[in-house]
Amino acid sequence: MSTFTIFLVLIIFICFLLVVVIMVQNPKGGGLSSTFGGGGGQQLGGVKKTTDFLDKSTWTLAVVLLVLILASNIPIMNGVGTDSTFDQDAIDNVVPNQTDTTTDGTDSE
């Protein structure tokens, strides 16, 4: 398993967790906190703490995702995480050398 594959699996896992945390939240202030809390005056079981936890976990997962995406470029730039190898001889056989000019454009015959 290459380094890039490990980064890719971690990125997909963090994306899944981020989707779950975002879907639990309600954009109008309800969501998980209103399910457990009920009223505005009473806060049973630390509902305010639940909202804070969801907000902090969203930002934490977003930052971790950004760091993983940036870190996944390191194996690509070093050529470690790729399965294909760079073969300069094979490229030279396909693309002729452009500096090798045997004729100057005029017909010598």
Distance bins in CASP14 RR format, pairs under 12 A and 6 or more apart:
PFRMAT RR
TARGET T0000
AUTHOR 0000-0000-0000
RMODE 2
METHOD distances of the structure
MODEL  1
1 7 0 0 0 0 0 1 0 0 0 0 0
1 8 0 0 0 0 0 1 0 0 0 0 0
1 9 0 0 0 0 1 0 0 0 0 0 0
1 10 0 0 0 0 0 1 0 0 0 0 0
1 75 0 0 0 0 0 1 0 0 0 0 0
1 81 0 0 0 0 1 0 0 0 0 0 0
1 83 0 0 0 0 0 1 0 0 0 0 0
2 8 0 0 0 0 1 0 0 0 0 0 0
2 9 0 0 0 0 0 1 0 0 0 0 0
2 72 0 0 0 0 0 1 0 0 0 0 0
2 75 1 0 0 1 0 0 0 0 0 0 0
2 76 0 0 0 0 0 1 0 0 0 0 0
2 78 0 0 0 0 0 1 0 0 0 0 0
2 79 0 0 0 0 1 0 0 0 0 0 0
2 80 1 0 0 1 0 0 0 0 0 0 0
2 81 1 0 1 0 0 0 0 0 0 0 0
2 82 1 0 0 1 0 0 0 0 0 0 0
2 83 1 0 0 1 0 0 0 0 0 0 0
2 84 0 0 0 0 0 1 0 0 0 0 0
3 9 0 0 0 0 0 1 0 0 0 0 0
3 10 0 0 0 0 0 1 0 0 0 0 0
3 68 0 0 0 0 0 1 0 0 0 0 0
3 71 0 0 0 0 1 0 0 0 0 0 0
3 72 0 0 0 0 1 0 0 0 0 0 0
3 73 0 0 0 0 0 1 0 0 0 0 0
3 74 0 0 0 0 1 0 0 0 0 0 0
3 75 1 0 1 0 0 0 0 0 0 0 0
3 76 0 0 0 0 1 0 0 0 0 0 0
3 77 0 0 0 0 0 1 0 0 0 0 0
3 78 0 0 0 0 1 0 0 0 0 0 0
3 79 0 0 0 0 1 0 0 0 0 0 0
3 80 1 0 1 0 0 0 0 0 0 0 0
3 81 1 0 1 0 0 0 0 0 0 0 0
3 82 0 0 0 0 1 0 0 0 0 0 0
3 83 0 0 0 0 0 1 0 0 0 0 0
4 10 0 0 0 0 0 1 0 0 0 0 0
4 11 0 0 0 0 0 1 0 0 0 0 0
4 68 0 0 0 0 0 1 0 0 0 0 0
4 69 0 0 0 0 0 1 0 0 0 0 0
4 71 0 0 0 0 0 1 0 0 0 0 0
4 72 1 0 0 1 0 0 0 0 0 0 0
4 73 0 0 0 0 1 0 0 0 0 0 0
4 74 0 0 0 0 1 0 0 0 0 0 0
4 75 1 0 1 0 0 0 0 0 0 0 0
4 76 1 0 0 1 0 0 0 0 0 0 0
4 77 0 0 0 0 0 1 0 0 0 0 0
4 78 0 0 0 0 0 1 0 0 0 0 0
4 79 0 0 0 0 1 0 0 0 0 0 0
4 80 1 0 0 1 0 0 0 0 0 0 0
4 81 1 0 1 0 0 0 0 0 0 0 0
4 82 1 0 0 1 0 0 0 0 0 0 0
4 83 0 0 0 0 1 0 0 0 0 0 0
5 11 0 0 0 0 0 1 0 0 0 0 0
5 12 0 0 0 0 0 1 0 0 0 0 0
5 72 0 0 0 0 1 0 0 0 0 0 0
5 75 0 0 0 0 1 0 0 0 0 0 0
5 76 0 0 0 0 0 1 0 0 0 0 0
5 80 0 0 0 0 0 1 0 0 0 0 0
5 81 1 0 0 1 0 0 0 0 0 0 0
5 82 0 0 0 0 0 1 0 0 0 0 0
5 83 0 0 0 0 1 0 0 0 0 0 0
6 12 0 0 0 0 0 1 0 0 0 0 0
6 13 0 0 0 0 0 1 0 0 0 0 0
6 68 0 0 0 0 1 0 0 0 0 0 0
6 71 0 0 0 0 0 1 0 0 0 0 0
6 72 0 0 0 0 1 0 0 0 0 0 0
6 74 0 0 0 0 0 1 0 0 0 0 0
6 75 0 0 0 0 1 0 0 0 0 0 0
6 80 0 0 0 0 0 1 0 0 0 0 0
6 81 0 0 0 0 1 0 0 0 0 0 0
7 13 0 0 0 0 0 1 0 0 0 0 0
7 14 0 0 0 0 0 1 0 0 0 0 0
7 64 0 0 0 0 0 1 0 0 0 0 0
7 65 0 0 0 0 0 1 0 0 0 0 0
7 67 0 0 0 0 0 1 0 0 0 0 0
7 68 1 0 0 1 0 0 0 0 0 0 0
7 69 0 0 0 0 1 0 0 0 0 0 0
7 70 0 0 0 0 0 1 0 0 0 0 0
7 71 1 0 0 1 0 0 0 0 0 0 0
7 72 1 1 0 0 0 0 0 0 0 0 0
7 73 0 0 0 0 1 0 0 0 0 0 0
7 74 0 0 0 0 1 0 0 0 0 0 0
7 75 1 0 0 1 0 0 0 0 0 0 0
7 76 0 0 0 0 1 0 0 0 0 0 0
7 80 0 0 0 0 0 1 0 0 0 0 0
7 81 0 0 0 0 1 0 0 0 0 0 0
8 14 0 0 0 0 0 1 0 0 0 0 0
8 15 0 0 0 0 0 1 0 0 0 0 0
8 68 0 0 0 0 1 0 0 0 0 0 0
8 69 0 0 0 0 0 1 0 0 0 0 0
8 71 0 0 0 0 0 1 0 0 0 0 0
8 72 1 0 0 1 0 0 0 0 0 0 0
8 73 0 0 0 0 0 1 0 0 0 0 0
8 75 0 0 0 0 0 1 0 0 0 0 0
8 76 0 0 0 0 0 1 0 0 0 0 0
8 81 0 0 0 0 0 1 0 0 0 0 0
9 15 0 0 0 0 0 1 0 0 0 0 0
9 16 0 0 0 0 0 1 0 0 0 0 0
9 68 0 0 0 0 0 1 0 0 0 0 0
9 72 0 0 0 0 0 1 0 0 0 0 0
10 16 0 0 0 0 0 1 0 0 0 0 0
10 17 0 0 0 0 0 1 0 0 0 0 0
10 61 0 0 0 0 0 1 0 0 0 0 0
10 64 0 0 0 0 1 0 0 0 0 0 0
10 65 0 0 0 0 1 0 0 0 0 0 0
10 67 0 0 0 0 0 1 0 0 0 0 0
10 68 1 0 1 0 0 0 0 0 0 0 0
10 69 0 0 0 0 0 1 0 0 0 0 0
10 71 0 0 0 0 1 0 0 0 0 0 0
10 72 0 0 0 0 1 0 0 0 0 0 0
11 17 0 0 0 0 0 1 0 0 0 0 0
11 18 0 0 0 0 0 1 0 0 0 0 0
11 61 0 0 0 0 0 1 0 0 0 0 0
11 64 0 0 0 0 1 0 0 0 0 0 0
11 65 1 0 0 1 0 0 0 0 0 0 0
11 66 0 0 0 0 0 1 0 0 0 0 0
11 67 0 0 0 0 0 1 0 0 0 0 0
11 68 1 0 1 0 0 0 0 0 0 0 0
11 69 1 0 0 1 0 0 0 0 0 0 0
11 70 0 0 0 0 0 1 0 0 0 0 0
11 71 0 0 0 0 1 0 0 0 0 0 0
11 72 1 0 0 1 0 0 0 0 0 0 0
11 73 0 0 0 0 0 1 0 0 0 0 0
12 18 0 0 0 0 0 1 0 0 0 0 0
12 19 0 0 0 0 0 1 0 0 0 0 0
12 65 0 0 0 0 0 1 0 0 0 0 0
12 68 0 0 0 0 1 0 0 0 0 0 0
12 69 0 0 0 0 0 1 0 0 0 0 0
12 72 0 0 0 0 0 1 0 0 0 0 0
13 19 0 0 0 0 0 1 0 0 0 0 0
13 20 0 0 0 0 0 1 0 0 0 0 0
13 61 0 0 0 0 0 1 0 0 0 0 0
13 64 0 0 0 0 0 1 0 0 0 0 0
13 65 0 0 0 0 1 0 0 0 0 0 0
13 68 0 0 0 0 1 0 0 0 0 0 0
14 20 0 0 0 0 0 1 0 0 0 0 0
14 21 0 0 0 0 0 1 0 0 0 0 0
14 57 0 0 0 0 0 1 0 0 0 0 0
14 58 0 0 0 0 0 1 0 0 0 0 0
14 60 0 0 0 0 1 0 0 0 0 0 0
14 61 1 0 1 0 0 0 0 0 0 0 0
14 62 0 0 0 0 1 0 0 0 0 0 0
14 63 0 0 0 0 0 1 0 0 0 0 0
14 64 1 0 1 0 0 0 0 0 0 0 0
14 65 1 0 1 0 0 0 0 0 0 0 0
14 66 0 0 0 0 1 0 0 0 0 0 0
14 67 0 0 0 0 1 0 0 0 0 0 0
14 68 1 0 0 1 0 0 0 0 0 0 0
14 69 0 0 0 0 1 0 0 0 0 0 0
14 71 0 0 0 0 0 1 0 0 0 0 0
14 72 0 0 0 0 0 1 0 0 0 0 0
15 21 0 0 0 0 0 1 0 0 0 0 0
15 22 0 0 0 0 0 1 0 0 0 0 0
15 61 0 0 0 0 1 0 0 0 0 0 0
15 62 0 0 0 0 0 1 0 0 0 0 0
15 64 0 0 0 0 0 1 0 0 0 0 0
15 65 1 0 0 1 0 0 0 0 0 0 0
15 66 0 0 0 0 0 1 0 0 0 0 0
15 68 0 0 0 0 1 0 0 0 0 0 0
15 69 0 0 0 0 0 1 0 0 0 0 0
16 22 0 0 0 0 0 1 0 0 0 0 0
16 23 0 0 0 0 0 1 0 0 0 0 0
16 61 0 0 0 0 1 0 0 0 0 0 0
16 65 0 0 0 0 0 1 0 0 0 0 0
17 23 0 0 0 0 0 1 0 0 0 0 0
17 24 0 0 0 0 0 1 0 0 0 0 0
17 54 0 0 0 0 0 1 0 0 0 0 0
17 57 0 0 0 0 1 0 0 0 0 0 0
17 58 0 0 0 0 1 0 0 0 0 0 0
17 60 0 0 0 0 1 0 0 0 0 0 0
17 61 1 0 1 0 0 0 0 0 0 0 0
17 62 0 0 0 0 0 1 0 0 0 0 0
17 64 0 0 0 0 1 0 0 0 0 0 0
17 65 0 0 0 0 1 0 0 0 0 0 0
17 68 0 0 0 0 0 1 0 0 0 0 0
18 24 0 0 0 0 0 1 0 0 0 0 0
18 25 0 0 0 0 0 1 0 0 0 0 0
18 54 0 0 0 0 0 1 0 0 0 0 0
18 57 0 0 0 0 1 0 0 0 0 0 0
18 58 1 0 0 1 0 0 0 0 0 0 0
18 59 0 0 0 0 0 1 0 0 0 0 0
18 60 0 0 0 0 1 0 0 0 0 0 0
18 61 1 0 1 0 0 0 0 0 0 0 0
18 62 1 0 0 1 0 0 0 0 0 0 0
18 63 0 0 0 0 0 1 0 0 0 0 0
18 64 0 0 0 0 1 0 0 0 0 0 0
18 65 1 0 0 1 0 0 0 0 0 0 0
18 66 0 0 0 0 0 1 0 0 0 0 0
18 68 0 0 0 0 0 1 0 0 0 0 0
19 25 0 0 0 0 0 1 0 0 0 0 0
19 58 0 0 0 0 0 1 0 0 0 0 0
19 61 0 0 0 0 1 0 0 0 0 0 0
19 62 0 0 0 0 0 1 0 0 0 0 0
19 65 0 0 0 0 0 1 0 0 0 0 0
20 32 0 0 0 0 0 1 0 0 0 0 0
20 54 0 0 0 0 0 1 0 0 0 0 0
20 57 0 0 0 0 1 0 0 0 0 0 0
20 58 0 0 0 0 0 1 0 0 0 0 0
20 61 0 0 0 0 1 0 0 0 0 0 0
21 31 0 0 0 0 0 1 0 0 0 0 0
21 32 0 0 0 0 1 0 0 0 0 0 0
21 50 0 0 0 0 0 1 0 0 0 0 0
21 51 0 0 0 0 0 1 0 0 0 0 0
21 53 0 0 0 0 1 0 0 0 0 0 0
21 54 1 0 0 1 0 0 0 0 0 0 0
21 55 0 0 0 0 1 0 0 0 0 0 0
21 56 0 0 0 0 1 0 0 0 0 0 0
21 57 1 0 1 0 0 0 0 0 0 0 0
21 58 1 0 1 0 0 0 0 0 0 0 0
21 59 0 0 0 0 1 0 0 0 0 0 0
21 60 0 0 0 0 1 0 0 0 0 0 0
21 61 1 0 0 1 0 0 0 0 0 0 0
21 62 0 0 0 0 1 0 0 0 0 0 0
21 64 0 0 0 0 0 1 0 0 0 0 0
21 65 0 0 0 0 0 1 0 0 0 0 0
22 31 0 0 0 0 0 1 0 0 0 0 0
22 32 0 0 0 0 0 1 0 0 0 0 0
22 54 0 0 0 0 1 0 0 0 0 0 0
22 55 0 0 0 0 0 1 0 0 0 0 0
22 57 0 0 0 0 1 0 0 0 0 0 0
22 58 1 0 0 1 0 0 0 0 0 0 0
22 59 0 0 0 0 0 1 0 0 0 0 0
22 61 0 0 0 0 1 0 0 0 0 0 0
22 62 0 0 0 0 1 0 0 0 0 0 0
23 31 0 0 0 0 1 0 0 0 0 0 0
23 32 0 0 0 0 0 1 0 0 0 0 0
23 54 0 0 0 0 0 1 0 0 0 0 0
23 58 0 0 0 0 0 1 0 0 0 0 0
24 30 0 0 0 0 0 1 0 0 0 0 0
24 31 1 0 0 1 0 0 0 0 0 0 0
24 32 1 0 1 0 0 0 0 0 0 0 0
24 33 0 0 0 0 1 0 0 0 0 0 0
24 34 0 0 0 0 0 1 0 0 0 0 0
24 35 0 0 0 0 1 0 0 0 0 0 0
24 36 0 0 0 0 0 1 0 0 0 0 0
24 50 0 0 0 0 1 0 0 0 0 0 0
24 51 0 0 0 0 0 1 0 0 0 0 0
24 53 0 0 0 0 0 1 0 0 0 0 0
24 54 1 0 0 1 0 0 0 0 0 0 0
24 55 0 0 0 0 0 1 0 0 0 0 0
24 57 0 0 0 0 1 0 0 0 0 0 0
24 58 0 0 0 0 1 0 0 0 0 0 0
25 31 1 0 0 1 0 0 0 0 0 0 0
25 32 1 0 0 1 0 0 0 0 0 0 0
25 33 0 0 0 0 1 0 0 0 0 0 0
25 34 0 0 0 0 0 1 0 0 0 0 0
25 35 0 0 0 0 0 1 0 0 0 0 0
25 50 0 0 0 0 0 1 0 0 0 0 0
25 51 0 0 0 0 1 0 0 0 0 0 0
25 52 0 0 0 0 0 1 0 0 0 0 0
25 53 0 0 0 0 0 1 0 0 0 0 0
25 54 1 0 1 0 0 0 0 0 0 0 0
25 55 1 0 0 1 0 0 0 0 0 0 0
25 56 0 0 0 0 0 1 0 0 0 0 0
25 57 0 0 0 0 1 0 0 0 0 0 0
25 58 1 0 0 1 0 0 0 0 0 0 0
26 32 1 0 0 1 0 0 0 0 0 0 0
26 33 0 0 0 0 1 0 0 0 0 0 0
26 34 1 0 0 1 0 0 0 0 0 0 0
26 35 0 0 0 0 1 0 0 0 0 0 0
26 50 0 0 0 0 0 1 0 0 0 0 0
26 51 0 0 0 0 1 0 0 0 0 0 0
26 54 0 0 0 0 1 0 0 0 0 0 0
27 34 0 0 0 0 0 1 0 0 0 0 0
28 34 0 0 0 0 1 0 0 0 0 0 0
29 35 0 0 0 0 0 1 0 0 0 0 0
29 37 0 0 0 0 0 1 0 0 0 0 0
29 38 0 0 0 0 0 1 0 0 0 0 0
29 40 0 0 0 0 0 1 0 0 0 0 0
29 47 0 0 0 0 0 1 0 0 0 0 0
29 48 0 0 0 0 0 1 0 0 0 0 0
29 50 0 0 0 0 0 1 0 0 0 0 0
29 51 1 0 0 1 0 0 0 0 0 0 0
29 54 0 0 0 0 0 1 0 0 0 0 0
29 55 0 0 0 0 0 1 0 0 0 0 0
30 36 0 0 0 0 0 1 0 0 0 0 0
30 37 0 0 0 0 1 0 0 0 0 0 0
30 38 0 0 0 0 1 0 0 0 0 0 0
30 39 0 0 0 0 0 1 0 0 0 0 0
30 40 0 0 0 0 0 1 0 0 0 0 0
30 47 0 0 0 0 1 0 0 0 0 0 0
30 50 0 0 0 0 0 1 0 0 0 0 0
30 51 0 0 0 0 1 0 0 0 0 0 0
30 54 0 0 0 0 0 1 0 0 0 0 0
31 37 0 0 0 0 0 1 0 0 0 0 0
31 38 0 0 0 0 0 1 0 0 0 0 0
31 47 0 0 0 0 0 1 0 0 0 0 0
31 50 0 0 0 0 1 0 0 0 0 0 0
31 51 0 0 0 0 1 0 0 0 0 0 0
31 54 0 0 0 0 1 0 0 0 0 0 0
32 38 0 0 0 0 0 1 0 0 0 0 0
32 45 0 0 0 0 0 1 0 0 0 0 0
32 46 0 0 0 0 0 1 0 0 0 0 0
32 47 0 0 0 0 1 0 0 0 0 0 0
32 48 0 0 0 0 0 1 0 0 0 0 0
32 49 0 0 0 0 0 1 0 0 0 0 0
32 50 1 0 1 0 0 0 0 0 0 0 0
32 51 1 0 0 1 0 0 0 0 0 0 0
32 52 0 0 0 0 0 1 0 0 0 0 0
32 53 0 0 0 0 1 0 0 0 0 0 0
32 54 1 0 0 1 0 0 0 0 0 0 0
32 55 0 0 0 0 0 1 0 0 0 0 0
32 57 0 0 0 0 0 1 0 0 0 0 0
33 39 0 0 0 0 0 1 0 0 0 0 0
33 40 0 0 0 0 0 1 0 0 0 0 0
33 43 0 0 0 0 1 0 0 0 0 0 0
33 44 0 0 0 0 0 1 0 0 0 0 0
33 45 0 0 0 0 0 1 0 0 0 0 0
33 46 0 0 0 0 1 0 0 0 0 0 0
33 47 1 0 1 0 0 0 0 0 0 0 0
33 48 1 0 0 1 0 0 0 0 0 0 0
33 49 0 0 0 0 1 0 0 0 0 0 0
33 50 1 0 1 0 0 0 0 0 0 0 0
33 51 1 0 1 0 0 0 0 0 0 0 0
33 52 0 0 0 0 1 0 0 0 0 0 0
33 53 0 0 0 0 1 0 0 0 0 0 0
33 54 1 0 0 1 0 0 0 0 0 0 0
33 55 0 0 0 0 0 1 0 0 0 0 0
34 40 0 0 0 0 1 0 0 0 0 0 0
34 42 0 0 0 0 0 1 0 0 0 0 0
34 43 0 0 0 0 0 1 0 0 0 0 0
34 44 0 0 0 0 0 1 0 0 0 0 0
34 47 1 0 0 1 0 0 0 0 0 0 0
34 48 0 0 0 0 0 1 0 0 0 0 0
34 50 0 0 0 0 1 0 0 0 0 0 0
34 51 0 0 0 0 1 0 0 0 0 0 0
35 44 0 0 0 0 0 1 0 0 0 0 0
35 45 0 0 0 0 0 1 0 0 0 0 0
35 47 0 0 0 0 1 0 0 0 0 0 0
35 50 0 0 0 0 1 0 0 0 0 0 0
35 51 0 0 0 0 0 1 0 0 0 0 0
36 42 0 0 0 0 0 1 0 0 0 0 0
36 43 0 0 0 0 1 0 0 0 0 0 0
36 44 1 0 0 1 0 0 0 0 0 0 0
36 45 1 0 0 1 0 0 0 0 0 0 0
36 46 1 0 0 1 0 0 0 0 0 0 0
36 47 1 0 1 0 0 0 0 0 0 0 0
36 48 0 0 0 0 0 1 0 0 0 0 0
36 49 0 0 0 0 0 1 0 0 0 0 0
36 50 1 0 0 1 0 0 0 0 0 0 0
36 51 0 0 0 0 0 1 0 0 0 0 0
36 54 0 0 0 0 0 1 0 0 0 0 0
37 43 1 0 0 1 0 0 0 0 0 0 0
37 44 1 0 1 0 0 0 0 0 0 0 0
37 45 1 0 0 1 0 0 0 0 0 0 0
37 46 0 0 0 0 1 0 0 0 0 0 0
37 47 1 0 1 0 0 0 0 0 0 0 0
37 48 0 0 0 0 1 0 0 0 0 0 0
37 49 0 0 0 0 0 1 0 0 0 0 0
37 50 0 0 0 0 1 0 0 0 0 0 0
37 51 0 0 0 0 0 1 0 0 0 0 0
38 44 1 0 0 1 0 0 0 0 0 0 0
38 45 0 0 0 0 0 1 0 0 0 0 0
38 46 0 0 0 0 0 1 0 0 0 0 0
38 47 1 0 0 1 0 0 0 0 0 0 0
39 47 0 0 0 0 1 0 0 0 0 0 0
40 47 0 0 0 0 1 0 0 0 0 0 0
40 48 0 0 0 0 0 1 0 0 0 0 0
41 47 0 0 0 0 0 1 0 0 0 0 0
41 48 0 0 0 0 0 1 0 0 0 0 0
42 48 0 0 0 0 0 1 0 0 0 0 0
43 49 0 0 0 0 1 0 0 0 0 0 0
43 50 0 0 0 0 1 0 0 0 0 0 0
43 51 0 0 0 0 0 1 0 0 0 0 0
43 52 0 0 0 0 0 1 0 0 0 0 0
44 50 0 0 0 0 0 1 0 0 0 0 0
45 51 0 0 0 0 0 1 0 0 0 0 0
46 52 0 0 0 0 1 0 0 0 0 0 0
46 53 0 0 0 0 1 0 0 0 0 0 0
47 53 0 0 0 0 0 1 0 0 0 0 0
47 54 0 0 0 0 0 1 0 0 0 0 0
48 54 0 0 0 0 0 1 0 0 0 0 0
48 55 0 0 0 0 0 1 0 0 0 0 0
49 55 0 0 0 0 0 1 0 0 0 0 0
49 56 0 0 0 0 0 1 0 0 0 0 0
50 56 0 0 0 0 0 1 0 0 0 0 0
50 57 0 0 0 0 0 1 0 0 0 0 0
51 57 0 0 0 0 0 1 0 0 0 0 0
51 58 0 0 0 0 0 1 0 0 0 0 0
52 58 0 0 0 0 0 1 0 0 0 0 0
52 59 0 0 0 0 0 1 0 0 0 0 0
53 59 0 0 0 0 0 1 0 0 0 0 0
53 60 0 0 0 0 0 1 0 0 0 0 0
54 60 0 0 0 0 0 1 0 0 0 0 0
54 61 0 0 0 0 0 1 0 0 0 0 0
55 61 0 0 0 0 0 1 0 0 0 0 0
55 62 0 0 0 0 0 1 0 0 0 0 0
56 62 0 0 0 0 0 1 0 0 0 0 0
56 63 0 0 0 0 0 1 0 0 0 0 0
57 63 0 0 0 0 0 1 0 0 0 0 0
57 64 0 0 0 0 0 1 0 0 0 0 0
58 64 0 0 0 0 0 1 0 0 0 0 0
58 65 0 0 0 0 0 1 0 0 0 0 0
59 65 0 0 0 0 0 1 0 0 0 0 0
59 66 0 0 0 0 0 1 0 0 0 0 0
60 66 0 0 0 0 0 1 0 0 0 0 0
60 67 0 0 0 0 0 1 0 0 0 0 0
61 67 0 0 0 0 0 1 0 0 0 0 0
61 68 0 0 0 0 0 1 0 0 0 0 0
62 68 0 0 0 0 0 1 0 0 0 0 0
62 69 0 0 0 0 0 1 0 0 0 0 0
63 69 0 0 0 0 0 1 0 0 0 0 0
63 70 0 0 0 0 0 1 0 0 0 0 0
64 70 0 0 0 0 0 1 0 0 0 0 0
64 71 0 0 0 0 0 1 0 0 0 0 0
65 71 0 0 0 0 0 1 0 0 0 0 0
65 72 0 0 0 0 0 1 0 0 0 0 0
66 72 0 0 0 0 0 1 0 0 0 0 0
66 73 0 0 0 0 0 1 0 0 0 0 0
67 73 0 0 0 0 0 1 0 0 0 0 0
67 74 0 0 0 0 0 1 0 0 0 0 0
68 74 0 0 0 0 0 1 0 0 0 0 0
69 76 0 0 0 0 0 1 0 0 0 0 0
70 76 0 0 0 0 0 1 0 0 0 0 0
70 77 0 0 0 0 0 1 0 0 0 0 0
71 77 0 0 0 0 0 1 0 0 0 0 0
72 78 0 0 0 0 0 1 0 0 0 0 0
72 80 0 0 0 0 0 1 0 0 0 0 0
72 81 0 0 0 0 1 0 0 0 0 0 0
73 79 0 0 0 0 0 1 0 0 0 0 0
73 80 0 0 0 0 0 1 0 0 0 0 0
73 81 0 0 0 0 0 1 0 0 0 0 0
73 82 0 0 0 0 0 1 0 0 0 0 0
74 80 0 0 0 0 1 0 0 0 0 0 0
74 81 0 0 0 0 1 0 0 0 0 0 0
75 81 1 0 1 0 0 0 0 0 0 0 0
75 82 1 0 0 1 0 0 0 0 0 0 0
75 83 0 0 0 0 0 1 0 0 0 0 0
76 82 1 0 0 1 0 0 0 0 0 0 0
76 83 0 0 0 0 0 1 0 0 0 0 0
76 84 0 0 0 0 0 1 0 0 0 0 0
78 86 0 0 0 0 0 1 0 0 0 0 0
79 85 0 0 0 0 1 0 0 0 0 0 0
79 86 0 0 0 0 1 0 0 0 0 0 0
84 90 0 0 0 0 0 1 0 0 0 0 0
85 91 0 0 0 0 0 1 0 0 0 0 0
87 93 0 0 0 0 1 0 0 0 0 0 0
87 94 0 0 0 0 0 1 0 0 0 0 0
88 94 0 0 0 0 0 1 0 0 0 0 0
88 95 0 0 0 0 0 1 0 0 0 0 0
88 97 0 0 0 0 0 1 0 0 0 0 0
89 95 0 0 0 0 0 1 0 0 0 0 0
91 97 0 0 0 0 0 1 0 0 0 0 0
92 98 0 0 0 0 0 1 0 0 0 0 0
92 99 0 0 0 0 0 1 0 0 0 0 0
92 100 0 0 0 0 0 1 0 0 0 0 0
96 102 0 0 0 0 0 1 0 0 0 0 0
102 108 0 0 0 0 0 1 0 0 0 0 0
103 109 0 0 0 0 0 1 0 0 0 0 0
END
